[in-house]
Amino acid sequence: LSGTFAMDLDAENEKKLQGSIQNVHIDEGGPNSVSGERIPKQVDLTAPILEVLDTVDGWCFNAFELEKVTGGRPMSTLGCYLFKRMNLLETFDFNEEQFFLFISKIESGYPDNAYHNRVHCADVLHSMYILLTRGLGPELAGDQEMVAGLLAAIIHDYEHKGE
């Protein structure tokens, strides 16, 4: 297994994360070629969103509340937050803007049906995060496994018709 991952952020990384996400606004991008929906260029991490994200390290995380406070963007908000928080963008030299566009397009591929929707995806992403960072997860999963698990959770029901 590759590398190790320390779940607790040191003060420097926590400060860097907070500095990079405060006062960011949603800037509507162009239409998504799959759904025609506009894709935001950035995620707005306001106080209500950060309040929900503060619960990400426990099983009481509320994906429905995240959908509400993000205006229907729970998975892309959570995904970007986790990849930045876990330092995975930097570790794998992912371009932050391209990653955000990728994850936003995937999220737009989740239809508005009763189950296989954006909230479900955010919930699965959160569950995968908890499983990878708690218990035996950190002993068994390095950075590559973390990225693989999180990306699998992100795309697991892409364009699922709900049938």
ZAMARGU-4260 file (C-alpha; in steps of 0.2 Angstrom, whole numbers, plus 5000, padded with zeros to 4 digits):
<rodrens>
0) 5000/5000/5000 | 5006/5017/4996 | 5011/5031/5008 | 5002/5035/5024 | 4989/5048/5028
5) 4987/5057/5044 | 4969/5061/5047 | 4972/5076/5059 | 4977/5091/5050 | 4991/5100/5057
10) 4989/5119/5061 | 4998/5124/5045 | 4987/5114/5033 | 4971/5119/5043 | 4976/5137/5041
15) 4980/5134/5022 | 4963/5126/5019 | 4953/5139/5028 | 4963/5153/5019 | 4959/5145/5002
20) 4941/5142/5005 | 4935/5158/5013 | 4925/5171/5004 | 4924/5161/4988 | 4908/5164/4978
25) 4898/5155/4965 | 4902/5160/4948 | 4891/5152/4935 | 4900/5144/4921 | 4894/5137/4904
30) 4881/5124/4901 | 4885/5106/4904 | 4884/5096/4888 | 4875/5082/4896 | 4861/5091/4905
35) 4862/5109/4899 | 4863/5114/4917 | 4875/5128/4921 | 4891/5123/4931 | 4897/5134/4944
40) 4916/5138/4943 | 4918/5139/4961 | 4910/5133/4977 | 4903/5146/4989 | 4909/5140/5007
45) 4899/5152/5017 | 4896/5150/5036 | 4881/5138/5034 | 4891/5127/5022 | 4906/5126/5034
50) 4894/5122/5048 | 4888/5107/5039 | 4906/5102/5033 | 4912/5103/5051 | 4902/5087/5055
55) 4911/5078/5041 | 4922/5068/5053 | 4907/5059/5061 | 4892/5048/5056 | 4880/5062/5060
60) 4885/5072/5044 | 4868/5077/5035 | 4869/5077/5016 | 4852/5084/5015 | 4857/5099/5024
65) 4872/5101/5013 | 4861/5100/4998 | 4850/5114/5005 | 4864/5126/5010 | 4874/5123/4993
70) 4859/5126/4982 | 4859/5108/4976 | 4878/5105/4975 | 4881/5093/4989 | 4893/5081/4981
75) 4904/5094/4972 | 4905/5104/4988 | 4909/5089/4999 | 4921/5082/4986 | 4931/5097/4983
80) 4932/5100/5002 | 4938/5082/5006 | 4951/5082/4992 | 4958/5099/4998 | 4957/5094/5016
85) 4966/5078/5013 | 4979/5087/5003 | 4975/5075/4988 | 4975/5088/4975 | 4992/5093/4979
90) 4999/5076/4982 | 4993/5070/4965 | 4996/5087/4956 | 4978/5089/4951 | 4974/5106/4944
95) 4961/5112/4956 | 4950/5121/4943 | 4950/5106/4932 | 4946/5095/4946 | 4931/5106/4951
100) 4925/5106/4933 | 4926/5087/4932 | 4917/5084/4949 | 4904/5097/4944 | 4900/5088/4928
105) 4899/5071/4937 | 4887/5079/4949 | 4876/5086/4935 | 4875/5068/4928 | 4865/5063/4944
110) 4847/5065/4940 | 4833/5071/4951 | 4825/5054/4955 | 4820/5047/4972 | 4836/5038/4976
115) 4851/5039/4964 | 4853/5058/4966 | 4866/5071/4971 | 4861/5069/4990 | 4863/5050/4989
120) 4880/5053/4980 | 4886/5065/4994 | 4880/5053/5007 | 4890/5038/4999 | 4905/5049/4997
125) 4904/5054/5015 | 4903/5035/5020 | 4918/5031/5010 | 4928/5045/5018 | 4923/5039/5035
130) 4927/5021/5031 | 4944/5026/5024 | 4949/5037/5038 | 4943/5028/5053 | 4946/5011/5061
135) 4958/5001/5050 | 4956/5012/5035 | 4972/5023/5039 | 4982/5007/5042 | 4976/4999/5025
140) 4974/5014/5014 | 4987/5026/5007 | 4984/5041/4996 | 4981/5031/4981 | 4968/5020/4989
145) 4960/5036/4996 | 4959/5044/4979 | 4952/5028/4971 | 4939/5025/4985 | 4933/5043/4985
150) 4932/5044/4966 | 4923/5028/4965 | 4910/5035/4977 | 4909/5051/4967 | 4905/5041/4951
155) 4896/5026/4957 | 4878/5031/4951 | 4883/5043/4937 | 4868/5044/4925 | 4859/5031/4934
160) 4841/5031/4928 | 4834/5025/4945 | 4826/5010/4937
</rodrens>
